[in-house]
Amino acid sequence: MALTHSAIAAASVSFALGEVSPLVTGLAIIGSQLPDLDTSTSLIGQICFPITELPPSV
């Protein structure tokens, strides 16, 4: 999942801007990982382990 999210984010940003900016592309790749933050099996979920173990809010 992390690889496909990163690839889609990088391709989308470079297509939308028409150029490849390392800072913007890097931020897009980091931002593309955030939807999987609540899953402990994802790469970002393993990095941010305390956040993934919080009980769900009702």
N, CA, C, O and CB atoms as a CASP TS submission, in Angstrom:
PFRMAT TS
TARGET T0000
AUTHOR 0000-0000-0000
METHOD Language model
MODEL 1
PARENT N/A
ATOM      1  N   MET     1       0.809  -1.185   0.000  1.00  0.00           N
ATOM      2  CA  MET     1       0.000   0.000   0.000  1.00  0.00           C
ATOM      3  C   MET     1       0.862   1.262   0.000  1.00  0.00           C
ATOM      4  O   MET     1       0.571   2.204  -0.738  1.00  0.00           O
ATOM      5  CB  MET     1      -0.925  -0.009   1.190  1.00  0.00           C
ATOM      6  N   ALA     2       1.903   1.295   0.806  1.00  0.00           N
ATOM      7  CA  ALA     2       2.716   2.502   0.914  1.00  0.00           C
ATOM      8  C   ALA     2       3.346   2.849  -0.427  1.00  0.00           C
ATOM      9  O   ALA     2       3.412   4.021  -0.796  1.00  0.00           O
ATOM     10  CB  ALA     2       3.803   2.326   1.978  1.00  0.00           C
ATOM     11  N   LEU     3       3.804   1.855  -1.149  1.00  0.00           N
ATOM     12  CA  LEU     3       4.444   2.111  -2.442  1.00  0.00           C
ATOM     13  C   LEU     3       3.448   2.670  -3.456  1.00  0.00           C
ATOM     14  O   LEU     3       3.774   3.612  -4.178  1.00  0.00           O
ATOM     15  CB  LEU     3       5.075   0.825  -2.985  1.00  0.00           C
ATOM     16  N   THR     4       2.247   2.108  -3.523  1.00  0.00           N
ATOM     17  CA  THR     4       1.263   2.606  -4.480  1.00  0.00           C
ATOM     18  C   THR     4       0.767   3.994  -4.089  1.00  0.00           C
ATOM     19  O   THR     4       0.569   4.841  -4.960  1.00  0.00           O
ATOM     20  CB  THR     4       0.086   1.637  -4.583  1.00  0.00           C
ATOM     21  N   HIS     5       0.563   4.242  -2.807  1.00  0.00           N
ATOM     22  CA  HIS     5       0.159   5.580  -2.372  1.00  0.00           C
ATOM     23  C   HIS     5       1.229   6.601  -2.744  1.00  0.00           C
ATOM     24  O   HIS     5       0.913   7.687  -3.231  1.00  0.00           O
ATOM     25  CB  HIS     5      -0.100   5.605  -0.848  1.00  0.00           C
ATOM     26  N   SER     6       2.485   6.256  -2.516  1.00  0.00           N
ATOM     27  CA  SER     6       3.584   7.170  -2.836  1.00  0.00           C
ATOM     28  C   SER     6       3.685   7.427  -4.333  1.00  0.00           C
ATOM     29  O   SER     6       3.870   8.567  -4.758  1.00  0.00           O
ATOM     30  CB  SER     6       4.903   6.610  -2.319  1.00  0.00           C
ATOM     31  N   ALA     7       3.566   6.383  -5.123  1.00  0.00           N
ATOM     32  CA  ALA     7       3.682   6.530  -6.571  1.00  0.00           C
ATOM     33  C   ALA     7       2.562   7.381  -7.141  1.00  0.00           C
ATOM     34  O   ALA     7       2.799   8.228  -8.003  1.00  0.00           O
ATOM     35  CB  ALA     7       3.684   5.171  -7.240  1.00  0.00           C
ATOM     36  N   ILE     8       1.343   7.162  -6.665  1.00  0.00           N
ATOM     37  CA  ILE     8       0.208   7.945  -7.152  1.00  0.00           C
ATOM     38  C   ILE     8       0.354   9.406  -6.735  1.00  0.00           C
ATOM     39  O   ILE     8       0.056  10.302  -7.525  1.00  0.00           O
ATOM     40  CB  ILE     8      -1.119   7.365  -6.621  1.00  0.00           C
ATOM     41  N   ALA     9       0.805   9.661  -5.511  1.00  0.00           N
ATOM     42  CA  ALA     9       0.991  11.039  -5.044  1.00  0.00           C
ATOM     43  C   ALA     9       2.069  11.743  -5.857  1.00  0.00           C
ATOM     44  O   ALA     9       1.877  12.884  -6.277  1.00  0.00           O
ATOM     45  CB  ALA     9       1.357  11.059  -3.550  1.00  0.00           C
ATOM     46  N   ALA    10       3.182  11.092  -6.081  1.00  0.00           N
ATOM     47  CA  ALA    10       4.269  11.706  -6.843  1.00  0.00           C
ATOM     48  C   ALA    10       3.849  11.981  -8.284  1.00  0.00           C
ATOM     49  O   ALA    10       4.145  13.044  -8.829  1.00  0.00           O
ATOM     50  CB  ALA    10       5.508  10.806  -6.822  1.00  0.00           C
ATOM     51  N   ALA    11       3.167  11.035  -8.891  1.00  0.00           N
ATOM     52  CA  ALA    11       2.718  11.225 -10.267  1.00  0.00           C
ATOM     53  C   ALA    11       1.670  12.329 -10.361  1.00  0.00           C
ATOM     54  O   ALA    11       1.699  13.134 -11.293  1.00  0.00           O
ATOM     55  CB  ALA    11       2.155   9.919 -10.825  1.00  0.00           C
ATOM     56  N   SER    12       0.754  12.373  -9.412  1.00  0.00           N
ATOM     57  CA  SER    12      -0.296  13.390  -9.433  1.00  0.00           C
ATOM     58  C   SER    12       0.267  14.784  -9.259  1.00  0.00           C
ATOM     59  O   SER    12      -0.135  15.710  -9.964  1.00  0.00           O
ATOM     60  CB  SER    12      -1.317  13.115  -8.351  1.00  0.00           C
ATOM     61  N   VAL    13       1.191  14.944  -8.330  1.00  0.00           N
ATOM     62  CA  VAL    13       1.771  16.262  -8.081  1.00  0.00           C
ATOM     63  C   VAL    13       2.596  16.722  -9.274  1.00  0.00           C
ATOM     64  O   VAL    13       2.508  17.879  -9.683  1.00  0.00           O
ATOM     65  CB  VAL    13       2.637  16.240  -6.816  1.00  0.00           C
ATOM     66  N   SER    14       3.387  15.834  -9.828  1.00  0.00           N
ATOM     67  CA  SER    14       4.211  16.242 -10.971  1.00  0.00           C
ATOM     68  C   SER    14       3.340  16.538 -12.193  1.00  0.00           C
ATOM     69  O   SER    14       3.664  17.426 -12.982  1.00  0.00           O
ATOM     70  CB  SER    14       5.244  15.145 -11.309  1.00  0.00           C
ATOM     71  N   PHE    15       2.257  15.812 -12.352  1.00  0.00           N
ATOM     72  CA  PHE    15       1.348  16.078 -13.466  1.00  0.00           C
ATOM     73  C   PHE    15       0.618  17.399 -13.263  1.00  0.00           C
ATOM     74  O   PHE    15       0.476  18.179 -14.204  1.00  0.00           O
ATOM     75  CB  PHE    15       0.338  14.934 -13.624  1.00  0.00           C
ATOM     76  N   ALA    16       0.155  17.655 -12.046  1.00  0.00           N
ATOM     77  CA  ALA    16      -0.595  18.877 -11.759  1.00  0.00           C
ATOM     78  C   ALA    16       0.286  20.118 -11.877  1.00  0.00           C
ATOM     79  O   ALA    16      -0.162  21.149 -12.379  1.00  0.00           O
ATOM     80  CB  ALA    16      -1.205  18.804 -10.363  1.00  0.00           C
ATOM     81  N   LEU    17       1.522  20.028 -11.422  1.00  0.00           N
ATOM     82  CA  LEU    17       2.415  21.182 -11.466  1.00  0.00           C
ATOM     83  C   LEU    17       3.140  21.335 -12.794  1.00  0.00           C
ATOM     84  O   LEU    17       3.550  22.436 -13.159  1.00  0.00           O
ATOM     85  CB  LEU    17       3.418  21.082 -10.364  1.00  0.00           C
ATOM     86  N   GLY    18       3.298  20.239 -13.510  1.00  0.00           N
ATOM     87  CA  GLY    18       4.020  20.286 -14.765  1.00  0.00           C
ATOM     88  C   GLY    18       5.525  20.266 -14.592  1.00  0.00           C
ATOM     89  O   GLY    18       6.262  20.397 -15.569  1.00  0.00           O
ATOM     90  N   GLU    19       5.991  20.104 -13.371  1.00  0.00           N
ATOM     91  CA  GLU    19       7.417  20.009 -13.075  1.00  0.00           C
ATOM     92  C   GLU    19       7.584  19.169 -11.812  1.00  0.00           C
ATOM     93  O   GLU    19       6.614  18.885 -11.109  1.00  0.00           O
ATOM     94  CB  GLU    19       8.062  21.431 -12.901  1.00  0.00           C
ATOM     95  N   VAL    20       8.807  18.782 -11.538  1.00  0.00           N
ATOM     96  CA  VAL    20       9.075  17.965 -10.351  1.00  0.00           C
ATOM     97  C   VAL    20       9.837  18.814  -9.349  1.00  0.00           C
ATOM     98  O   VAL    20      11.019  19.102  -9.536  1.00  0.00           O
ATOM     99  CB  VAL    20       9.880  16.672 -10.713  1.00  0.00           C
ATOM    100  N   SER    21       9.161  19.208  -8.298  1.00  0.00           N
ATOM    101  CA  SER    21       9.783  19.945  -7.206  1.00  0.00           C
ATOM    102  C   SER    21      10.027  18.960  -6.065  1.00  0.00           C
ATOM    103  O   SER    21       9.068  18.373  -5.565  1.00  0.00           O
ATOM    104  CB  SER    21       8.888  21.156  -6.742  1.00  0.00           C
ATOM    105  N   PRO    22      11.266  18.759  -5.638  1.00  0.00           N
ATOM    106  CA  PRO    22      11.550  17.758  -4.602  1.00  0.00           C
ATOM    107  C   PRO    22      10.809  18.011  -3.286  1.00  0.00           C
ATOM    108  O   PRO    22      10.340  17.067  -2.650  1.00  0.00           O
ATOM    109  CB  PRO    22      13.032  17.719  -4.334  1.00  0.00           C
ATOM    110  N   LEU    23      10.702  19.259  -2.882  1.00  0.00           N
ATOM    111  CA  LEU    23      10.019  19.564  -1.627  1.00  0.00           C
ATOM    112  C   LEU    23       8.529  19.237  -1.709  1.00  0.00           C
ATOM    113  O   LEU    23       7.986  18.579  -0.821  1.00  0.00           O
ATOM    114  CB  LEU    23      10.212  21.036  -1.263  1.00  0.00           C
ATOM    115  N   VAL    24       7.879  19.690  -2.759  1.00  0.00           N
ATOM    116  CA  VAL    24       6.444  19.461  -2.908  1.00  0.00           C
ATOM    117  C   VAL    24       6.157  17.977  -3.111  1.00  0.00           C
ATOM    118  O   VAL    24       5.194  17.451  -2.554  1.00  0.00           O
ATOM    119  CB  VAL    24       5.885  20.277  -4.087  1.00  0.00           C
ATOM    120  N   THR    25       6.980  17.305  -3.895  1.00  0.00           N
ATOM    121  CA  THR    25       6.791  15.870  -4.118  1.00  0.00           C
ATOM    122  C   THR    25       6.988  15.087  -2.829  1.00  0.00           C
ATOM    123  O   THR    25       6.237  14.153  -2.549  1.00  0.00           O
ATOM    124  CB  THR    25       7.756  15.362  -5.192  1.00  0.00           C
ATOM    125  N   GLY    26       7.987  15.459  -2.048  1.00  0.00           N
ATOM    126  CA  GLY    26       8.220  14.789  -0.770  1.00  0.00           C
ATOM    127  C   GLY    26       7.072  14.984   0.202  1.00  0.00           C
ATOM    128  O   GLY    26       6.659  14.047   0.884  1.00  0.00           O
ATOM    129  N   LEU    27       6.560  16.205   0.262  1.00  0.00           N
ATOM    130  CA  LEU    27       5.412  16.466   1.141  1.00  0.00           C
ATOM    131  C   LEU    27       4.171  15.707   0.686  1.00  0.00           C
ATOM    132  O   LEU    27       3.391  15.240   1.516  1.00  0.00           O
ATOM    133  CB  LEU    27       5.112  17.964   1.191  1.00  0.00           C
ATOM    134  N   ALA    28       3.986  15.582  -0.615  1.00  0.00           N
ATOM    135  CA  ALA    28       2.851  14.820  -1.132  1.00  0.00           C
ATOM    136  C   ALA    28       2.983  13.338  -0.793  1.00  0.00           C
ATOM    137  O   ALA    28       1.996  12.676  -0.472  1.00  0.00           O
ATOM    138  CB  ALA    28       2.732  15.003  -2.648  1.00  0.00           C
ATOM    139  N   ILE    29       4.200  12.828  -0.867  1.00  0.00           N
ATOM    140  CA  ILE    29       4.418  11.412  -0.529  1.00  0.00           C
ATOM    141  C   ILE    29       4.165  11.168   0.956  1.00  0.00           C
ATOM    142  O   ILE    29       3.548  10.169   1.324  1.00  0.00           O
ATOM    143  CB  ILE    29       5.855  10.978  -0.900  1.00  0.00           C
ATOM    144  N   ILE    30       4.636  12.070   1.804  1.00  0.00           N
ATOM    145  CA  ILE    30       4.369  11.930   3.241  1.00  0.00           C
ATOM    146  C   ILE    30       2.874  12.038   3.516  1.00  0.00           C
ATOM    147  O   ILE    30       2.324  11.261   4.297  1.00  0.00           O
ATOM    148  CB  ILE    30       5.139  13.002   4.047  1.00  0.00           C
ATOM    149  N   GLY    31       2.221  12.994   2.880  1.00  0.00           N
ATOM    150  CA  GLY    31       0.780  13.160   3.064  1.00  0.00           C
ATOM    151  C   GLY    31      -0.026  11.985   2.552  1.00  0.00           C
ATOM    152  O   GLY    31      -1.107  11.703   3.070  1.00  0.00           O
ATOM    153  N   SER    32       0.479  11.301   1.549  1.00  0.00           N
ATOM    154  CA  SER    32      -0.249  10.152   1.007  1.00  0.00           C
ATOM    155  C   SER    32      -0.262   8.967   1.962  1.00  0.00           C
ATOM    156  O   SER    32      -1.077   8.057   1.810  1.00  0.00           O
ATOM    157  CB  SER    32       0.358   9.731  -0.310  1.00  0.00           C
ATOM    158  N   GLN    33       0.622   8.971   2.932  1.00  0.00           N
ATOM    159  CA  GLN    33       0.668   7.871   3.897  1.00  0.00           C
ATOM    160  C   GLN    33      -0.314   8.059   5.056  1.00  0.00           C
ATOM    161  O   GLN    33      -0.642   7.098   5.751  1.00  0.00           O
ATOM    162  CB  GLN    33       2.074   7.728   4.442  1.00  0.00           C
ATOM    163  N   LEU    34      -0.776   9.277   5.264  1.00  0.00           N
ATOM    164  CA  LEU    34      -1.620   9.573   6.422  1.00  0.00           C
ATOM    165  C   LEU    34      -2.953   8.821   6.480  1.00  0.00           C
ATOM    166  O   LEU    34      -3.404   8.526   7.587  1.00  0.00           O
ATOM    167  CB  LEU    34      -1.896  11.018   6.449  1.00  0.00           C
ATOM    168  N   PRO    35      -3.615   8.491   5.363  1.00  0.00           N
ATOM    169  CA  PRO    35      -4.862   7.722   5.491  1.00  0.00           C
ATOM    170  C   PRO    35      -4.690   6.353   6.149  1.00  0.00           C
ATOM    171  O   PRO    35      -5.650   5.810   6.696  1.00  0.00           O
ATOM    172  CB  PRO    35      -5.471   7.534   4.136  1.00  0.00           C
ATOM    173  N   ASP    36      -3.500   5.796   6.106  1.00  0.00           N
ATOM    174  CA  ASP    36      -3.246   4.486   6.709  1.00  0.00           C
ATOM    175  C   ASP    36      -2.680   4.592   8.120  1.00  0.00           C
ATOM    176  O   ASP    36      -2.191   3.602   8.663  1.00  0.00           O
ATOM    177  CB  ASP    36      -2.294   3.694   5.840  1.00  0.00           C
ATOM    178  N   LEU    37      -2.739   5.758   8.710  1.00  0.00           N
ATOM    179  CA  LEU    37      -2.164   5.970  10.036  1.00  0.00           C
ATOM    180  C   LEU    37      -2.841   5.118  11.110  1.00  0.00           C
ATOM    181  O   LEU    37      -2.194   4.731  12.084  1.00  0.00           O
ATOM    182  CB  LEU    37      -2.263   7.433  10.410  1.00  0.00           C
ATOM    183  N   ASP    38      -4.120   4.823  10.949  1.00  0.00           N
ATOM    184  CA  ASP    38      -4.838   4.071  11.968  1.00  0.00           C
ATOM    185  C   ASP    38      -4.661   2.558  11.851  1.00  0.00           C
ATOM    186  O   ASP    38      -5.190   1.820  12.682  1.00  0.00           O
ATOM    187  CB  ASP    38      -6.293   4.406  11.899  1.00  0.00           C
ATOM    188  N   THR    39      -3.943   2.086  10.860  1.00  0.00           N
ATOM    189  CA  THR    39      -3.728   0.657  10.658  1.00  0.00           C
ATOM    190  C   THR    39      -2.334   0.278  11.133  1.00  0.00           C
ATOM    191  O   THR    39      -1.340   0.798  10.625  1.00  0.00           O
ATOM    192  CB  THR    39      -3.920   0.273   9.172  1.00  0.00           C
ATOM    193  N   SER    40      -2.258  -0.617  12.097  1.00  0.00           N
ATOM    194  CA  SER    40      -0.959  -0.979  12.656  1.00  0.00           C
ATOM    195  C   SER    40      -0.120  -1.833  11.715  1.00  0.00           C
ATOM    196  O   SER    40       1.064  -2.047  11.975  1.00  0.00           O
ATOM    197  CB  SER    40      -1.152  -1.709  13.952  1.00  0.00           C
ATOM    198  N   THR    41      -0.705  -2.326  10.629  1.00  0.00           N
ATOM    199  CA  THR    41       0.068  -3.137   9.683  1.00  0.00           C
ATOM    200  C   THR    41       0.683  -2.300   8.573  1.00  0.00           C
ATOM    201  O   THR    41       1.496  -2.810   7.803  1.00  0.00           O
ATOM    202  CB  THR    41      -0.812  -4.210   9.077  1.00  0.00           C
ATOM    203  N   SER    42       0.316  -1.023   8.472  1.00  0.00           N
ATOM    204  CA  SER    42       0.892  -0.173   7.435  1.00  0.00           C
ATOM    205  C   SER    42       2.244   0.367   7.883  1.00  0.00           C
ATOM    206  O   SER    42       2.575   0.340   9.069  1.00  0.00           O
ATOM    207  CB  SER    42      -0.060   0.985   7.093  1.00  0.00           C
ATOM    208  N   LEU    43       3.015   0.854   6.928  1.00  0.00           N
ATOM    209  CA  LEU    43       4.342   1.394   7.234  1.00  0.00           C
ATOM    210  C   LEU    43       4.242   2.588   8.185  1.00  0.00           C
ATOM    211  O   LEU    43       4.955   2.639   9.187  1.00  0.00           O
ATOM    212  CB  LEU    43       5.065   1.808   5.939  1.00  0.00           C
ATOM    213  N   ILE    44       3.377   3.532   7.885  1.00  0.00           N
ATOM    214  CA  ILE    44       3.235   4.715   8.740  1.00  0.00           C
ATOM    215  C   ILE    44       2.617   4.335  10.087  1.00  0.00           C
ATOM    216  O   ILE    44       2.910   4.972  11.099  1.00  0.00           O
ATOM    217  CB  ILE    44       2.371   5.788   8.041  1.00  0.00           C
ATOM    218  N   GLY    45       1.779   3.323  10.112  1.00  0.00           N
ATOM    219  CA  GLY    45       1.205   2.847  11.369  1.00  0.00           C
ATOM    220  C   GLY    45       2.248   2.211  12.267  1.00  0.00           C
ATOM    221  O   GLY    45       2.155   2.309  13.491  1.00  0.00           O
ATOM    222  N   GLN    46       3.239   1.563  11.678  1.00  0.00           N
ATOM    223  CA  GLN    46       4.314   0.976  12.458  1.00  0.00           C
ATOM    224  C   GLN    46       5.269   2.043  12.970  1.00  0.00           C
ATOM    225  O   GLN    46       5.822   1.911  14.062  1.00  0.00           O
ATOM    226  CB  GLN    46       5.068  -0.049  11.630  1.00  0.00           C
ATOM    227  N   ILE    47       5.467   3.109  12.182  1.00  0.00           N
ATOM    228  CA  ILE    47       6.336   4.203  12.614  1.00  0.00           C
ATOM    229  C   ILE    47       5.686   4.981  13.749  1.00  0.00           C
ATOM    230  O   ILE    47       6.349   5.333  14.724  1.00  0.00           O
ATOM    231  CB  ILE    47       6.654   5.142  11.438  1.00  0.00           C
ATOM    232  N   CYS    48       4.395   5.248  13.626  1.00  0.00           N
ATOM    233  CA  CYS    48       3.643   6.015  14.637  1.00  0.00           C
ATOM    234  C   CYS    48       2.851   5.054  15.519  1.00  0.00           C
ATOM    235  O   CYS    48       1.641   5.214  15.679  1.00  0.00           O
ATOM    236  CB  CYS    48       2.682   7.049  13.959  1.00  0.00           C
ATOM    237  N   PHE    49       3.515   4.071  16.085  1.00  0.00           N
ATOM    238  CA  PHE    49       2.852   3.000  16.836  1.00  0.00           C
ATOM    239  C   PHE    49       1.937   3.493  17.961  1.00  0.00           C
ATOM    240  O   PHE    49       0.838   2.955  18.093  1.00  0.00           O
ATOM    241  CB  PHE    49       3.888   2.091  17.416  1.00  0.00           C
ATOM    242  N   PRO    50       2.322   4.490  18.787  1.00  0.00           N
ATOM    243  CA  PRO    50       1.402   4.904  19.864  1.00  0.00           C
ATOM    244  C   PRO    50       0.069   5.445  19.344  1.00  0.00           C
ATOM    245  O   PRO    50      -0.956   5.286  20.007  1.00  0.00           O
ATOM    246  CB  PRO    50       2.065   5.963  20.726  1.00  0.00           C
ATOM    247  N   ILE    51       0.065   6.068  18.191  1.00  0.00           N
ATOM    248  CA  ILE    51      -1.175   6.609  17.644  1.00  0.00           C
ATOM    249  C   ILE    51      -2.097   5.483  17.192  1.00  0.00           C
ATOM    250  O   ILE    51      -3.314   5.583  17.343  1.00  0.00           O
ATOM    251  CB  ILE    51      -0.879   7.557  16.474  1.00  0.00           C
ATOM    252  N   THR    52      -1.535   4.422  16.645  1.00  0.00           N
ATOM    253  CA  THR    52      -2.364   3.317  16.140  1.00  0.00           C
ATOM    254  C   THR    52      -3.003   2.524  17.267  1.00  0.00           C
ATOM    255  O   THR    52      -3.999   1.837  17.043  1.00  0.00           O
ATOM    256  CB  THR    52      -1.531   2.386  15.272  1.00  0.00           C
ATOM    257  N   GLU    53      -2.464   2.601  18.450  1.00  0.00           N
ATOM    258  CA  GLU    53      -2.988   1.825  19.572  1.00  0.00           C
ATOM    259  C   GLU    53      -3.998   2.584  20.412  1.00  0.00           C
ATOM    260  O   GLU    53      -4.492   2.055  21.407  1.00  0.00           O
ATOM    261  CB  GLU    53      -1.862   1.378  20.443  1.00  0.00           C
ATOM    262  N   LEU    54      -4.318   3.828  20.026  1.00  0.00           N
ATOM    263  CA  LEU    54      -5.332   4.583  20.760  1.00  0.00           C
ATOM    264  C   LEU    54      -6.692   3.920  20.558  1.00  0.00           C
ATOM    265  O   LEU    54      -6.976   3.417  19.471  1.00  0.00           O
ATOM    266  CB  LEU    54      -5.367   6.071  20.296  1.00  0.00           C
ATOM    267  N   PRO    55      -7.541   3.913  21.595  1.00  0.00           N
ATOM    268  CA  PRO    55      -8.881   3.315  21.405  1.00  0.00           C
ATOM    269  C   PRO    55      -9.702   4.198  20.475  1.00  0.00           C
ATOM    270  O   PRO    55      -9.545   5.419  20.475  1.00  0.00           O
ATOM    271  CB  PRO    55      -9.619   3.134  22.775  1.00  0.00           C
ATOM    272  N   PRO    56     -10.568   3.591  19.692  1.00  0.00           N
ATOM    273  CA  PRO    56     -11.387   4.391  18.759  1.00  0.00           C
ATOM    274  C   PRO    56     -12.373   5.263  19.530  1.00  0.00           C
ATOM    275  O   PRO    56     -12.913   4.851  20.556  1.00  0.00           O
ATOM    276  CB  PRO    56     -12.153   3.471  17.769  1.00  0.00           C
ATOM    277  N   SER    57     -12.597   6.461  19.026  1.00  0.00           N
ATOM    278  CA  SER    57     -13.567   7.350  19.667  1.00  0.00           C
ATOM    279  C   SER    57     -14.969   6.977  19.222  1.00  0.00           C
ATOM    280  O   SER    57     -15.174   6.487  18.112  1.00  0.00           O
ATOM    281  CB  SER    57     -13.270   8.831  19.336  1.00  0.00           C
ATOM    282  N   VAL    58     -15.903   7.211  20.079  1.00  0.00           N
ATOM    283  CA  VAL    58     -17.299   6.829  19.780  1.00  0.00           C
ATOM    284  C   VAL    58     -18.049   7.983  19.208  1.00  0.00           C
ATOM    285  O   VAL    58     -19.233   7.856  18.894  1.00  0.00           O
ATOM    286  CB  VAL    58     -18.015   6.322  21.024  1.00  0.00           C
TER
END
